[in-house]
């Protein structure tokens, strides 16, 4: 593959580093990433990880932004750079979702990266 895109899916993958390494494996040298996903500003409490509603809302599968980007670097990608952040959850029709997302600093980050040639 020359380009991998993903929009809000990888936060639900339990073993993210393994998934990121697999993405690295299938991308051609010089290939690129364009990813949008949910990241956190504060760590998730372990008790929250047991809540199926929070999984369905794509919050508890997310990790801290720095760790998320670092895992792509660990997988081998270079120039992993955030392009933008969006407060995706502030527009939710559900007050509970807005409240939980705000409590964890959940937001969408869009970033890019490349596989060395």
Secondary structure, DSSP 8 states (H G I E B T S, - for coil): --EEEEES-GGG-SSHHHHHHHHHHHS-TT-EEEEEEEEBSS---TTGGG-HHHHHTT-TT--BHHHHHHHHHHHTEEEEEEEEEE-GGGG-S-HHHHHHHHHHT-EEEEEEEEE--
